[in-house]
């Protein structure tokens, strides 16, 4: 297609989880009119140290803000603690792998990981957990784990993140609109669907440059 919507998100980004219902509406609106491309954002791919008390309080505050604004569910009965390492590289690598293995399932796989983390409180740094959800999209567990551990998966994630950085994206969720050779930003950060809707309609109706 001459038109493509690029959605950049991190499975462990709370505002991306809040944006999930918006993206469902967006994907329905563009279906058959524009292609949908999912890319991992790489929010905390280099984090190696456990969270500080300040970071825990700050993150939990953000989660509450996302819940209040978006209405998305969170399990606040199991808050993060200072033993948790907030590294999103494994979940981003899993998303990068899945959008190559099952391109049409990228958005749904992302949503399943988000719900697993924010509602189910599952550890998305565990490859076995990531494989659990890959299985539900028809990817054999052994095939997913082999692909996940391969150097090609690490390199593919690096390519995805390089593209995101090259586009100047530093916040998530982010939505880019490609029309022919022209690339423009729809939003960097959370926005309700009713705000985005008229811009999307105009974009879909405008001939590619």
C-alpha positions as CSV (number, residue, x, y, z in Angstrom):
1,X,0.0,0.0,0.0
2,X,1.1,3.6,-0.6
3,X,0.0,4.5,2.9
4,X,1.5,3.0,6.1
5,X,0.8,3.8,9.8
6,X,3.9,3.0,11.9
7,X,3.1,2.4,15.6
8,X,6.1,2.5,18.0
9,X,5.6,1.2,21.5
10,X,7.4,-0.6,24.3
11,X,5.6,-3.6,25.9
12,X,6.7,-2.2,29.3
13,X,5.7,1.4,28.7
14,X,2.7,2.3,30.8
15,X,1.4,5.0,28.5
16,X,1.6,2.5,25.6
17,X,-0.7,0.2,27.6
18,X,-3.0,3.1,28.2
19,X,-2.9,3.8,24.4
20,X,-3.8,0.2,23.6
21,X,-7.6,0.7,23.2
22,X,-6.9,3.8,21.0
23,X,-4.7,1.7,18.8
24,X,-7.6,-0.8,18.4
25,X,-9.8,1.9,17.1
26,X,-7.0,3.2,14.8
27,X,-6.3,-0.2,13.4
28,X,-10.0,-0.7,12.6
29,X,-10.2,2.7,10.9
30,X,-7.2,2.1,8.6
31,X,-8.0,-1.5,7.8
32,X,-8.0,-2.0,4.0
33,X,-6.9,1.6,3.5
34,X,-3.3,1.7,4.9
35,X,-0.8,-0.8,6.1
36,X,0.0,-1.1,9.8
37,X,3.6,-1.6,11.0
38,X,4.5,-2.2,14.6
39,X,8.0,-1.4,16.0
40,X,9.5,-1.8,19.5
41,X,10.5,1.4,21.1
42,X,13.4,0.2,23.3
43,X,12.4,2.2,26.4
44,X,14.8,0.7,28.9
45,X,16.9,-1.8,26.9
46,X,20.1,-0.9,28.7
47,X,18.8,-1.0,32.3
48,X,20.8,-3.4,34.5
49,X,20.4,-2.1,38.0
50,X,17.4,-2.6,40.4
51,X,15.1,0.3,40.8
52,X,15.8,2.9,43.5
53,X,13.0,3.8,46.0
54,X,12.6,7.1,44.2
55,X,12.2,5.3,40.8
56,X,9.6,2.9,42.3
57,X,7.5,5.8,43.6
58,X,7.9,7.7,40.3
59,X,6.9,4.7,38.2
60,X,3.9,3.8,40.4
61,X,2.7,7.4,40.2
62,X,2.9,7.3,36.4
63,X,0.9,4.0,36.4
64,X,-1.8,5.6,38.5
65,X,-1.9,8.6,36.2
66,X,-2.2,6.3,33.1
67,X,-5.0,4.3,34.8
68,X,-6.9,7.4,35.7
69,X,-6.6,9.0,32.3
70,X,-7.1,5.9,30.1
71,X,-9.2,3.6,32.2
72,X,-6.9,0.7,31.5
73,X,-6.5,-1.8,34.4
74,X,-3.4,-2.2,36.5
75,X,-2.7,-4.6,39.4
76,X,-1.7,-2.1,42.1
77,X,-1.9,-4.9,44.7
78,X,1.5,-6.0,43.5
79,X,3.6,-2.8,43.1
80,X,7.2,-2.8,41.8
81,X,9.9,-2.9,44.5
82,X,13.6,-2.1,44.7
83,X,14.6,-5.6,43.7
84,X,13.0,-5.2,40.2
85,X,15.3,-4.6,37.2
86,X,13.2,-2.6,34.7
87,X,14.8,-3.9,31.5
88,X,12.6,-3.9,28.5
89,X,15.1,-5.5,26.0
90,X,13.7,-9.0,26.2
91,X,10.1,-8.0,25.6
92,X,11.2,-5.6,22.8
93,X,13.3,-8.4,21.2
94,X,10.3,-10.7,21.5
95,X,8.0,-8.2,19.8
96,X,10.7,-7.6,17.1
97,X,10.8,-11.3,16.5
98,X,7.1,-11.8,16.4
99,X,6.5,-9.0,13.9
100,X,8.8,-10.9,11.6
101,X,7.3,-14.4,12.3
102,X,3.7,-13.3,12.3
103,X,3.4,-9.7,10.9
104,X,-0.4,-9.6,11.2
105,X,-0.3,-10.5,14.9
106,X,2.2,-7.8,16.0
107,X,-0.4,-5.5,17.6
108,X,-2.2,-8.4,19.3
109,X,1.0,-9.9,20.6
110,X,2.1,-6.5,22.0
111,X,-1.3,-6.1,23.7
112,X,-1.0,-9.6,25.2
113,X,2.4,-8.7,26.7
114,X,1.2,-5.4,28.1
115,X,-1.7,-7.1,29.8
116,X,0.6,-9.8,31.1
117,X,2.8,-7.2,32.7
118,X,0.4,-4.6,34.0
119,X,-2.5,-6.8,35.0
120,X,-1.0,-10.3,35.3
121,X,2.3,-9.0,36.8
122,X,4.3,-11.5,34.8
123,X,8.0,-11.0,34.3
124,X,8.6,-10.0,30.7
125,X,12.3,-10.5,31.1
126,X,11.7,-14.3,31.2
127,X,11.9,-15.9,27.8
128,X,9.6,-18.6,28.9
129,X,6.9,-16.1,29.7
130,X,7.4,-14.4,26.3
131,X,7.1,-17.9,24.7
132,X,3.8,-18.5,26.5
133,X,2.2,-15.7,24.6
134,X,3.9,-16.5,21.3
135,X,2.3,-19.9,21.4
136,X,-1.2,-18.4,21.5
137,X,-0.4,-16.9,18.1
138,X,0.5,-20.2,16.5
139,X,4.3,-20.1,17.0
140,X,5.8,-23.3,18.4
141,X,7.4,-22.7,21.7
142,X,10.7,-24.3,20.6
143,X,10.8,-22.2,17.4
144,X,10.2,-19.0,19.4
145,X,12.8,-19.7,22.0
146,X,15.4,-20.7,19.3
147,X,14.7,-17.5,17.4
148,X,14.7,-15.4,20.5
149,X,18.1,-16.5,21.5
150,X,19.6,-16.2,18.0
151,X,22.0,-13.4,17.3
152,X,19.8,-12.5,14.3
153,X,17.0,-11.5,16.8
154,X,19.4,-9.2,18.7
155,X,20.5,-7.6,15.4
156,X,16.9,-7.2,14.2
157,X,15.9,-5.4,17.4
158,X,19.0,-3.1,16.9
159,X,17.8,-2.3,13.4
160,X,14.3,-1.5,14.6
161,X,15.5,0.8,17.4
162,X,18.0,2.4,15.0
163,X,15.1,3.3,12.7
164,X,13.1,4.7,15.6
165,X,16.0,6.8,16.8
166,X,16.7,8.0,13.3
167,X,13.1,9.3,13.1
168,X,13.8,11.3,16.2
169,X,11.4,9.4,18.4
170,X,12.3,9.5,22.1
171,X,8.9,9.2,23.7
172,X,6.1,6.5,23.5
173,X,3.6,5.7,22.3
174,X,4.4,7.2,18.9
175,X,2.5,7.1,15.7
176,X,4.0,8.0,12.3
177,X,2.2,8.3,9.0
178,X,3.9,7.4,5.7
179,X,2.3,8.5,2.5
180,X,4.4,7.6,-0.5
181,X,7.9,8.9,0.4
182,X,6.5,11.4,3.0
183,X,6.7,10.6,6.7
184,X,5.0,12.7,9.3
185,X,4.2,12.4,13.0
186,X,0.6,11.9,14.1
187,X,1.4,11.8,17.8
188,X,4.3,11.4,20.3
189,X,2.7,10.5,23.5
190,X,-0.8,9.4,24.6
191,X,-3.8,11.0,22.9
192,X,-7.5,9.9,23.0
193,X,-8.9,8.5,19.7
194,X,-11.3,11.4,19.2
195,X,-8.3,13.8,19.0
196,X,-6.5,11.6,16.4
197,X,-9.6,10.6,14.4
198,X,-10.0,13.8,12.2
199,X,-6.2,13.8,11.4
200,X,-6.3,10.1,10.4
201,X,-9.4,10.7,8.2
202,X,-7.7,13.6,6.4
203,X,-4.5,11.5,6.0
204,X,-6.4,8.6,4.5
205,X,-8.3,10.9,2.1
206,X,-5.2,12.7,0.9
207,X,-3.5,11.2,-2.2
208,X,0.1,10.0,-1.6
209,X,2.8,12.6,-2.3
